[in-house]
Amino acid sequence: MMKSTAPLLALAMTASSAFAGGPVVVEEEGQPEVVAESPRSGWIVPVVVGLVLICAIACGNDDEETGPPPPTPAP
């Protein structure tokens, strides 16, 4: 039994180093450059907000002020 244990132990120890592989080298890639173009519709939001404000001012308050109902005459 001792005759077969020593060669098996040696084989096991060499097999693990044989399949271990080499050092792992990680090369970082450069980050891609992202260039944002200016929006073509940058004028739409201010124009819409301006139109809403002009409409709100021009329309005004159309609510009639209502007071308490007149008192009913006593019979």
C-alpha positions in Angstrom: 0.0 0.0 0.0 2.9 2.4 0.8 4.4 1.7 -2.6 1.3 3.0 -4.4 0.6 5.9 -2.1 3.8 7.8 -2.7 3.5 7.9 -6.5 -0.2 8.8 -6.3 0.6 11.6 -3.9 3.4 12.9 -6.1 1.1 12.7 -9.2 -1.7 14.6 -7.4 0.7 17.4 -6.3 2.2 17.8 -9.8 -1.2 17.7 -11.5 -2.6 20.6 -9.6 0.4 22.8 -10.6 0.2 21.7 -14.2 -3.4 22.9 -14.6 -3.0 26.0 -12.6 -2.5 28.4 -15.5 -0.4 31.5 -15.8 -0.8 34.9 -14.3 -4.0 36.8 -15.3 -3.2 40.1 -16.9 -6.1 42.5 -17.1 -5.7 45.5 -19.5 -8.1 48.3 -18.9 -9.6 49.7 -22.1 -9.9 53.5 -22.4 -13.3 54.9 -21.8 -15.1 55.9 -25.0 -15.7 59.6 -25.4 -19.3 60.6 -25.4 -20.0 64.0 -26.9 -23.6 65.3 -26.3 -24.9 67.4 -29.2 -26.8 70.5 -28.4 -30.6 69.8 -28.5 -32.3 71.0 -31.6 -35.6 71.7 -29.7 -34.2 73.8 -26.9 -36.5 76.7 -27.8 -39.8 74.8 -27.6 -40.1 74.6 -23.8 -39.6 78.4 -23.1 -42.1 79.2 -25.9 -44.8 76.8 -24.6 -44.3 78.2 -21.0 -44.6 81.7 -22.3 -47.8 80.9 -24.2 -49.3 79.3 -21.2 -48.5 82.4 -19.0 -49.9 84.8 -21.7 -53.1 82.7 -21.9 -53.4 82.6 -18.1 -53.0 86.4 -17.9 -55.3 87.2 -20.8 -58.1 84.8 -19.8 -58.2 86.2 -16.3 -60.5 85.1 -13.6 -64.0 84.5 -15.0 -65.5 83.3 -11.7 -68.3 85.5 -10.4 -68.1 86.3 -6.8 -71.1 84.8 -5.0 -72.0 85.9 -1.6 -74.3 84.2 0.9 -77.9 83.7 -0.3 -80.4 86.5 0.5 -82.4 85.8 3.6 -85.9 84.4 3.0 -88.7 86.5 4.2 -90.6 85.3 7.2 -94.3 84.3 6.5 
